[in-house]
């Protein structure tokens, strides 16, 4: 998206969302070597508390997504398009939180505020890669549910294995392309402009930079809404209450994940400048960059009986069997 979005996303998540990037060192070529990051707190006790909190969230994300990944990979009954896309989602969640979480924990633990110029660029690249690919994958998952519920007789023909692989590859590829273009465009600007954009209230310039991306995202959002309108219409026509319940159980988790992902990200970057203060930015950073990867496994497993039973089998059978399954 725009330069201001880049500055918000390069403050070492969750401290990555500060609006003000301060110049630490400037060489004769006017390129910075480091940025100073906005911290959660100045007291040592609160910094250690933040470290413990983010460590818990990070470990929960690793455990939950890792368990779903192992379950889907090992249980042949789950080798369907819906679970194939869920497996890809767990990988993207692991990637996104691993891009931001360790740096945030290191800042709190070691009481540091700096991030190097190259580290900043790499973090922006990977974070936009995982977030963009995840948004594309969520759209694909909505399309998958639309075909499964609205056109069940043609589901096997439309969503065959080759189509699913191509769609997943398109999500990963488009996310990487967008991340490369965004990062290259951002860091090709002179550092003086980066600092000016991040430290000023140049709202009109910010709007001009993010409008194309917002329009594309809004188009995808409209597609999601229309798809689920058709899905819920079809669900209401199912005569069996048990059939409706089973169909709802496969759709509601996806709706919850999409709502959390889109609402927090949209509010973070479309809120008026009068609401751009540090504490709000930090809360929003946690909501859209740290919380979703940790809660997505819980959301998808709560109402999905088939997935819960498969997960219990994996846990009761031991993780050694899961590792052997992945290696075979």
Secondary structure, 3 states (H helix, E strand, C coil): CCHHHHHHHCCCCCHHHCCCCEEEEECCCCCEEEEECCCCCCCHHHHHHHHHHHHHHHHHHHHHHHHHHHHHHHCHHHCCHHHHHHHHHHHHHHHHHHHHHHHHHHHHHHCCCEEEHHHHHHHHHHHHHHHHHHHHHHHHHHHHHHHHHHCHHHHHHHCCHHHHHHHHHHHHHHHHHHHHHHHHHHHCCCHHHHHHHHHCCCHHHHHHHHHHHHHHHHHHHHHHHHHHHHHHHHHHCCCCHHHHHHHHHHHHHHHHHHHHHHHHHHHHHHCCHHHCCHHHHHHHHHHHHHHHHHHHHHHHHHCCHHHHHHHHHHHHHCHHHHHHHHHC
